[in-house]
Amino acid sequence: MKKEKYVAYVGTYTHENSVGIHIYDVDVANGSMKERKVVPINNPSDLVVSKDRKFLYSIADEGVEAFKVLPDGDLEAVNKQWIGGMRGCYVEVDDENRYLFVGGHHDGRVTMMHLEKDGSIGAIADGIFHIGMARGSDRRTNTPHVDCVKLTPDQKFLCAVDNGLDQVKIYRVDYTYGKLKLVDIIRGPLESAPRMIRFSRDGKYAYILYELTHEIEVYKYSVENDQPQFDKIQTITTQGRKEEDICAASGMEITKSGKYLFVSNAGVNTVVAYEIDPATGMLTQAFRTKVDSDYPKMLAIYPDEKHYLTVNNTSNDIVSYTINYEKGFSLQNGAPVKVDKPNCIYILKLEE
């Protein structure tokens, strides 16, 4: 059987020693990566690959930048576009590659960009600045900060996770006219700082990660009378009972099979895995691991689901771990891969 080939793209902050997107060859069986090259770009703090695996879109100081994914996983620059506001922090693309969506932490803006048939980024289609102020906040800036934009699995709605307002705003996406319309708001707990949202593989459940309360809220998701419905069914902590209040829940991903959800906690530097009940969508803790590196801001699960890795923003490295589901733990696998100020990662299977 022909061995499947994978690459990993790691986005970084380039204000120190990094210069762009690092490309790694990935050995899934061993849970390891080997750096191939670095593609220059200013502050690619988040990136996403189109569903057809032909294009990669990245945050940049100039706005957003498009790259063509070559057969070997290398990247070829296509174009750049301004997003109509301050530098973004999160990118999302619809399944048919019609629009690119950008979340803005610094200015609380959600931007919708046209995508052309050749994968290049076109003009701004729509842009919305969040307004308002969170109540009673003395621990953080309580003005709008859009930290994540994620389409619902049916592609009908865009979820804009606002870390500053303690809200997830739900927008209907008009693909014909390129417009966003607010249709619902999920209001999180006071001073919870929602960080990101993910959906179960069957599209029936949504998971919202809260940075400051170190919790995951589980919602049943459906569409009734063409309106989104989010019904909360569970709240579960990401923090251990003996851990001090220095935890900042930071990264969250679901395995390819949909059986497990992983969360990384900065501050206490842990990774927690939860088993997802396929009948209810609810979570049960499977294991918790203390990681040696500092500030595991994001994580990724290898396609074989036998390994995962943490992207560590303060210790400037990426560390791989081997999972033992039966005994409920994971162990570091090999030496850390050094990279300056890593912030995000995307593992891509190459075309045969």
Salt bridges, closest charged atoms under 4 A:
GLU4 OE2 - LYS349 NZ 3.05
ASP25 OD1 - ARG36 NH2 2.57
GLU35 OE2 - HIS22 ND1 3.36
ASP61 OD1 - ARG87 NE 3.26
GLU62 OE2 - LYS80 NZ 3.77
ASP72 OD2 - ARG36 NH1 3.97
ASP74 OD2 - LYS37 NZ 3.22
GLU92 OE1 - LYS150 NZ 3.93
ASP94 OD2 - ARG98 NE 2.99
ASP95 OD2 - LYS51 NZ 3.64
GLU96 OE1 - ARG98 NH1 3.83
ASP147 OD1 - HIS105 ND1 2.65
ASP162 OD2 - HIS130 ND1 2.72
ASP166 OD1 - ARG140 NH2 2.61
GLU217 OE2 - LYS232 NZ 3.31
ASP226 OD2 - ARG172 NH1 3.19
GLU243 OE2 - ARG288 NH1 3.80
ASP245 OD1 - HIS214 NE2 3.56
GLU253 OE2 - ARG198 NH2 3.03
ASP304 OD2 - HIS307 ND1 3.33
GLU351 OE2 - ARG53 NH2 3.23
